[in-house]
Amino acid sequence: MHILWFRRDLRLSDNEIVALSTADNTEVLPCFIIDPWFYQQAAVGKARVRFLFESLEDLDNNLRARGSQLYLFEGSSVSVLQKLTSQLLQKGDRPKLFFNYDVQVQYGIERDRQIIDFYQQHNLSYHQGLNNFLQTAGERTDGWIEQYYNYVRQPLHPTPERINTPALKLDIPQLTFSQLKQKYSQFWGTENTYFKGGETQAIGTLDSFLDERFGGYHWKISRPWHTQQGATSHLSPHLAFGTISVRQVYQRTKERAAELADNPKAQFSLKAFRDRLRWHDSFTQRLYNHPELFDTNRYSEFDRYYSPAELDEEKQELFAAWKEGQTGFPLVDASMRQLLAMGWMNFRMRAMCATFLCINCGISWHHGATHYIKYLVDTDLAINQWQWQMQAGVTNPLSDTFRIYNPNKNLEESGGDLKFIYHWVPELRGYSLTEILDGAYLNESPYPAPMIDWAETRKVNGKIVSNLRKQVKERLLAEQGAELEQAAIARETVKKYWETRNKQYQQFKQK
Ligand SMILES: Cc1cc2nc3c(=O)[nH]c(=O)nc-3n(C[C@H](O)[C@H](O)[C@H](O)COP(=O)(O)OP(=O)(O)OC[C@H]3O[C@@H](n4cnc5c(N)ncnc54)[C@H](O)[C@@H]3O)c2cc1C
């Protein structure tokens, strides 16, 4: 008997462990473990859990269409798998466990280690597959990019037509889907769901992006209203839960680009999109090699400035206003309200709200990252934590500058985004862009006045972060060690990306 343990790889297509465990009509027990520990965490967002449950239900439907089903167990993953394996052993079976690498921190790493230990102690086989591209041996090596492209260009793993799952009586706490809905009703009861989970939905989302929505991706990507309407793929929750693989998305995008070979705009947009798929796996690789980055500053010089310590009263007030979208900066507030309602923001708004919190409000990235984890449907610890460190100015210390977004300037430059403001900040409806920027609504509308002086906080706190970056740079240069090498590679990678991208943009404009 093969045990097929799903985690954040909730699909049947292009899934290594599905293809391997079901080959030759071997008996397979597909399962997912509802671990109550997880659902008690303060940072577990409702929209995200609902997305997960929908994905499980869709997976169960797709398995049933192939003569199988998803066993939903409940309990700690380690004890459920130990019990399951022991019961199969008692029945005279020697089960083999199939599970994909799931890039996690503490709890997940320890969970997988204990399960592997258990299998080794009982002399049983297990197979760990790749959910997306990952170098699993040692530190990330130089050839990462070539290996990534090798992987995403290889043929997809086949999807089984039939799956041989016998009816089994097991003495392990199990849930049906209706019990799951009842027991975890606080998650199912979520209103306003903008993203629906499941492999079927993921394929539909990719189809609609490539058929209708991707036009102008490269310039609409930073515009909050366009992106809310679907100018970017909206695949992030699907990639986070593995209801579709990066490789499937990459290959379908390449096919679409081939169909549109004589359309330079489409080529440029689709290339920009494919680059981001690579970033997804590249961030995963970083957390896999350095799980400590989840809550530790990349450079210890920042420890005295950025820490998860409790906020003082004044900062707590700023933090609460930021979370609720009440800062008095319309673009920040619209975005933060969008996060609470939709569980999603575009890249630029995530970055802008992050710098606003870390630099202008002087609040550590740890706090902001936890708020995002709670509310994003697409929470991906690998991307989220590193992006927060980046936006806080912690990373890439060899570069002399780091970006601090100016929310009002951003709004001014993209006049069309007024729709975004009116949608999420109805208090400002009826005011023109100039009136909003001039604060004509103050004393007339319930919308609050700016809670901080943006220019002053940028100057004061920006200087603190700049000085810390200088200290890191000086230390790295003095040490001349591996850290300097890594920082130099990071700087070169970013520089090269933007040079190539700008070159491609110029070529595309001339066509
Ligand atoms: C502070 C901060 C936190 C973030 N947290 C997350 C997170 O928890 N989960 C998450 O998926 N993305 C995160 N991002 C990256 C990015 O904002 C989202 O991936 C993107 O907005 C998702 O929308 P989309 O699927 O329509 O993206 P598209 O533009 O259609 O991109 C396609 C896919 O590429 C990947 N991708 C896109 N941008 C990036 C990026 N900058 N870095 C790495 N991968 C990228 C994502 O998987 C995305 O789904 C964060 C960005 C910032 C600045």
The ligand as a Gaussian input file, in Angstrom:
#p B3LYP/6-31G(d) Opt

LIG

0 1
 C        5.680000      42.762000       1.498000
 C        5.270000      41.755000       0.448000
 C        4.714000      40.534000       0.829000
 C        4.368000      39.580000      -0.133000
 N        3.818000      38.393000       0.290000
 C        3.492000      37.440000      -0.618000
 C        2.941000      36.203000      -0.202000
 O        2.763000      35.931000       0.993000
 N        2.598000      35.289000      -1.163000
 C        2.799000      35.540000      -2.506000
 O        2.469000      34.684000      -3.334000
 N        3.348000      36.700000      -2.906000
 C        3.682000      37.662000      -2.033000
 N        4.221000      38.850000      -2.467000
 C        4.572000      39.005000      -3.893000
 C        3.478000      39.574000      -4.820000
 O        2.946000      40.736000      -4.294000
 C        2.363000      38.553000      -5.111000
 O        2.918000      37.316000      -5.518000
 C        1.429000      39.009000      -6.229000
 O        0.894000      40.270000      -5.933000
 C        0.319000      37.967000      -6.393000
 O       -0.614000      38.337000      -7.350000
 P       -0.731000      37.565000      -8.730000
 O       -0.812000      36.094000      -8.521000
 O       -1.834000      38.190000      -9.495000
 O        0.678000      37.896000      -9.362000
 P        1.254000      37.803000     -10.849000
 O        1.837000      39.130000     -11.163000
 O        0.254000      37.250000     -11.784000
 O        2.498000      36.819000     -10.690000
 C        2.413000      35.406000     -10.890000
 C        3.031000      34.681000      -9.734000
 O        4.420000      34.985000      -9.636000
 C        4.811000      35.014000      -8.262000
 N        5.268000      36.367000      -7.926000
 C        4.799000      37.545000      -8.381000
 N        5.489000      38.570000      -7.858000
 C        6.414000      38.034000      -7.068000
 C        7.440000      38.571000      -6.251000
 N        7.677000      39.880000      -6.177000
 N        8.218000      37.713000      -5.563000
 C        8.039000      36.373000      -5.626000
 N        7.074000      35.810000      -6.388000
 C        6.275000      36.620000      -7.090000
 C        3.574000      34.681000      -7.440000
 O        3.557000      33.303000      -7.177000
 C        2.450000      35.058000      -8.386000
 O        1.250000      34.372000      -8.154000
 C        4.581000      39.845000      -1.516000
 C        5.125000      41.077000      -1.889000
 C        5.467000      42.018000      -0.922000
 C        6.057000      43.327000      -1.359000

